[in-house]
Amino acid sequence: MFNKKKVSRQAMAVVTGAGSGIGKAFALELARRGGRVMCSDIHLHTAEQTAQAIRDAGGSALGLACDVSRLDQVEQLATAAEDWLGQAPDLVINNAGVGAGGQPIGETPMEDWQWVLGVNLWGVIHGSHVFAPRLRALGHGGIINVCSTASFAAAPLMGPYNTSKAAVLALSETLAAEMSGTGIHVTALCPTFVKTNITRDGRIPEGTSQFANTLMKWTGISATRVARTTLDALDRNQLYVLPQLDARTIWRMKRFVPGTYTRGAGLLNRLAFSRL
């Protein structure tokens, strides 16, 4: 019992959105822990850059393009991973995500809703749908779904993003209950600001983007730290990972004083954006 391999060690892993940010940090850390990593990203060149960095460090990795909003491409990712690894992956990190915000509900274009939900929600649904049966068949392993503090914080002007991440958290909780007792660990990562390029690549108005970048600069933590903390939590079969103090504070406030929290969030939003 005491010699049982930790899930994050020598993993046969698939990471989506591995071309940058948290996904890249997960891929690099898994390789450092002795794993083989299939690095997927919507852009082949960024996926391959991460894979090459792993190979340059003496690890084993392969880059593959995958649009997680398309079920057929996630199925192709699973098949390619099995062919390359010689077995079904025993660790899947559903990380690929995009950002959108800065407009109230009713003014946010429907195209932005569809784009965000397609990647952030359907991407995780596809990843869970395709890989969960394979993990059950293995009888061991893990899934990490990258949620966000937005999954429960419900900050104003982030309707599509909040909605997508709240649904991913519910999916993760459901999956964890279904996997209980099977030997498969499920972890939901819910950080606040992490130093990534999500605001640069997202659909966010300039003023809102500048505000978010300022917060990220002063309060954000490194993606490497987030990846290590989350993988360690997965090894302990810990469902929720809130890696920052502000995330844990929001979590408690939302549960114990929800009305006060919601009114306060609205007030802070009005004060912040009245100065932009």
C-alpha positions in Angstrom: 0.0 0.0 0.0 2.8 2.4 0.9 4.7 1.8 -2.4 1.8 2.8 -4.6 2.9 5.1 -7.3 1.8 8.7 -7.1 -0.5 9.7 -9.9 1.8 12.6 -11.0 4.9 10.5 -11.1 6.0 8.6 -14.3 2.6 9.6 -15.8 1.5 8.8 -19.3 -0.1 12.2 -19.7 -2.2 14.3 -22.1 -2.3 18.1 -21.5 -4.6 20.4 -23.6 -3.7 24.0 -24.1 0.0 23.0 -23.5 1.4 25.7 -25.7 1.6 28.3 -23.1 0.6 29.4 -19.5 -0.7 26.8 -17.0 -0.8 24.1 -19.6 2.8 24.5 -20.5 3.7 24.6 -16.8 1.8 21.3 -16.3 3.6 19.6 -19.2 7.1 20.7 -18.1 6.4 19.7 -14.5 5.0 16.3 -15.5 8.2 15.7 -17.5 10.3 16.7 -14.6 8.5 14.1 -12.5 9.4 11.4 -15.1 6.3 11.4 -17.2 5.8 11.2 -20.9 3.6 14.0 -22.2 1.4 14.5 -25.2 1.3 18.3 -25.5 -1.8 19.5 -27.4 -2.7 23.0 -28.4 -4.9 24.6 -31.0 -1.7 25.8 -32.7 0.7 23.0 -33.6 3.8 25.2 -33.4 3.1 26.2 -29.8 2.4 22.6 -28.8 5.6 21.5 -30.5 7.6 24.2 -28.8 6.6 22.9 -25.4 7.3 19.3 -26.5 10.7 20.4 -27.8 11.5 22.1 -24.5 10.8 18.8 -22.7 12.9 16.9 -25.2 15.8 19.4 -24.8 15.7 18.7 -21.1 16.0 15.0 -21.7 12.3 14.1 -21.4 9.8 12.5 -23.7 7.1 14.6 -25.4 5.1 15.0 -28.6 3.2 18.0 -29.9 -0.2 17.7 -31.5 -2.7 20.2 -32.8 -6.2 19.8 -31.2 -9.3 22.1 -31.1 -10.9 20.9 -28.0 -14.2 22.4 -28.9 -14.5 19.7 -31.6 -15.3 16.2 -30.3 -13.8 14.5 -33.3 -10.4 16.2 -32.7 -10.4 15.2 -29.0 -11.1 11.6 -30.1 -8.2 11.8 -32.6 -6.0 13.2 -29.7 -6.9 10.2 -27.6 -6.1 7.7 -30.4 -2.8 9.5 -31.2 -1.8 9.5 -27.5 -2.5 5.8 -27.2 -0.5 5.0 -30.3 2.5 7.1 -29.1 2.4 6.1 -25.4 1.6 2.4 -26.1 -1.3 2.5 -23.7 -4.2 4.7 -22.7 -3.1 7.9 -20.9 -3.3 7.6 -17.1 -3.4 11.4 -16.5 -5.4 13.9 -18.5 -5.3 17.6 -17.8 -8.2 19.5 -19.4 -6.6 22.9 -19.4 -7.3 24.6 -22.7 -9.3 27.8 -22.1 -10.0 31.3 -23.4 -11.0 34.6 -21.8 -13.8 37.1 -22.6 -15.2 39.9 -20.5 -15.7 43.6 -20.0 -19.4 43.8 -21.1 -22.6 43.2 -19.2 -25.0 40.3 -20.0 -27.2 41.5 -22.9 -24.4 43.4 -24.5 -21.8 40.6 -24.8 -22.0 39.4 -28.4 -23.4 35.9 -28.8 -20.3 35.0 -30.8 -18.3 35.5 -27.6 -20.6 33.3 -25.6 -20.4 30.5 -28.2 -16.6 30.8 -28.4 -16.0 30.8 -24.7 -18.4 28.0 -24.0 -17.1 26.0 -26.9 -13.6 25.9 -25.6 -13.9 26.3 -21.8 -16.9 24.1 -21.3 -17.4 21.8 -24.3 -13.6 21.3 -24.4 -13.7 19.9 -20.8 -16.9 17.9 -21.6 -15.2 16.4 -24.6 -12.0 15.6 -22.7 -14.0 14.0 -19.9 -16.3 12.1 -22.2 -13.4 10.7 -24.3 -10.9 9.9 -21.5 -13.0 8.9 -18.5 -13.9 5.5 -19.9 -10.3 4.9 -20.8 -9.2 5.7 -17.2 -11.9 3.5 -15.8 -10.6 0.6 -17.9 -7.1 1.2 -16.6 -8.3 1.3 -13.0 -5.9 4.1 -11.9 -4.8 7.6 -12.9 -6.3 11.0 -12.7 -8.1 14.0 -14.3 -7.4 17.6 -13.6 -9.9 20.1 -14.9 -8.8 23.7 -14.9 -11.6 25.8 -13.5 -11.1 29.2 -12.0 -12.1 31.2 -9.0 -14.6 32.6 -11.5 -16.4 29.3 -11.2 -17.9 30.6 -7.9 -16.9 34.3 -7.6 -19.4 35.5 -10.3 -17.6 38.8 -10.8 -19.5 41.3 -12.9 -18.8 41.8 -16.6 -17.5 38.2 -17.0 -20.8 36.4 -17.9 -19.5 33.9 -20.5 -16.3 33.1 -18.6 -18.0 32.7 -15.2 -20.7 30.5 -16.7 -18.2 28.2 -18.4 -16.1 27.8 -15.4 -19.0 27.3 -13.0 -20.2 24.5 -15.3 -16.7 22.9 -15.4 -16.6 22.9 -11.6 -20.0 21.2 -11.4 -18.8 18.6 -14.0 -15.6 18.0 -12.0 -17.6 17.5 -8.8 -19.9 15.1 -10.6 -17.0 13.2 -12.1 -15.2 13.0 -8.7 -18.3 11.4 -7.2 -18.6 8.9 -10.0 -14.9 8.0 -9.8 -14.9 7.6 -6.0 -13.5 4.3 -5.1 -12.2 3.5 -8.6 -8.6 4.5 -8.1 -9.0 7.5 -10.3 -8.3 10.9 -8.8 -10.2 14.0 -9.9 -9.0 17.6 -9.1 -10.6 20.9 -9.9 -8.1 23.8 -10.1 -9.6 27.2 -9.1 -7.0 29.9 -9.1 -7.4 33.7 -9.2 -4.8 35.5 -11.3 -2.0 33.4 -12.8 0.7 35.0 -14.9 -0.4 33.8 -18.3 -1.3 35.3 -21.7 -5.1 34.8 -21.3 -5.9 38.5 -21.3 -3.7 39.1 -24.4 -5.3 36.3 -26.4 -8.9 36.8 -25.1 -11.8 38.9 -26.3 -11.6 41.6 -23.7 -12.0 45.4 -24.2 -8.8 47.4 -23.9 -9.8 49.1 -20.6 -10.8 45.9 -18.9 -7.7 44.1 -20.3 -5.4 46.8 -18.8 -7.2 46.5 -15.4 -6.8 42.7 -15.5 -3.2 42.9 -16.5 -2.5 45.3 -13.6 -4.1 42.9 -11.1 -2.2 40.0 -12.7 1.1 41.8 -12.4 0.7 42.7 -8.7 -1.3 39.7 -7.4 -0.7 36.9 -9.9 1.4 33.9 -9.1 3.6 31.8 -11.5 2.1 29.0 -13.6 4.9 26.8 -12.4 3.9 27.2 -8.8 0.2 26.5 -9.7 1.2 23.3 -11.6 3.3 21.9 -8.8 0.7 22.7 -6.1 -2.1 21.1 -8.2 -0.2 17.9 -9.1 0.7 17.4 -5.4 -3.0 17.8 -4.5 -3.9 15.3 -7.2 -1.6 12.8 -5.6 -3.5 13.3 -2.3 -6.8 12.8 -4.2 -7.8 16.4 -3.2 -10.8 17.6 -5.2 -10.5 21.4 -4.8 -7.3 23.4 -5.3 -7.4 27.1 -4.4 -3.8 28.0 -4.6 -4.0 31.6 -3.4 -5.2 33.4 -0.3 -7.7 35.6 -2.2 -9.2 32.5 -3.9 -9.8 30.9 -0.5 -11.2 34.1 1.0 -13.7 34.5 -1.9 -14.7 30.9 -1.5 -15.5 31.4 2.2 -17.3 34.7 1.7 -19.4 33.4 -1.1 -20.6 30.6 1.1 -21.0 32.3 4.5 -22.2 35.8 3.4 -23.4 35.4 -0.2 -25.6 38.5 -0.2 -23.0 40.8 1.2 -20.4 39.3 -1.1 -22.6 39.9 -4.2 -23.3 43.5 -3.3 -19.7 44.1 -2.5 -18.6 42.7 -5.8 -20.9 45.0 -7.6 -19.7 48.0 -5.7 -16.1 47.2 -6.3 -16.8 46.8 -10.0 -18.4 50.2 -10.3 -15.6 51.9 -8.4 -12.9 50.2 -10.4 -14.4 50.9 -13.9 -15.5 54.5 -13.1 -11.7 55.3 -13.0 -10.8 53.8 -16.4 
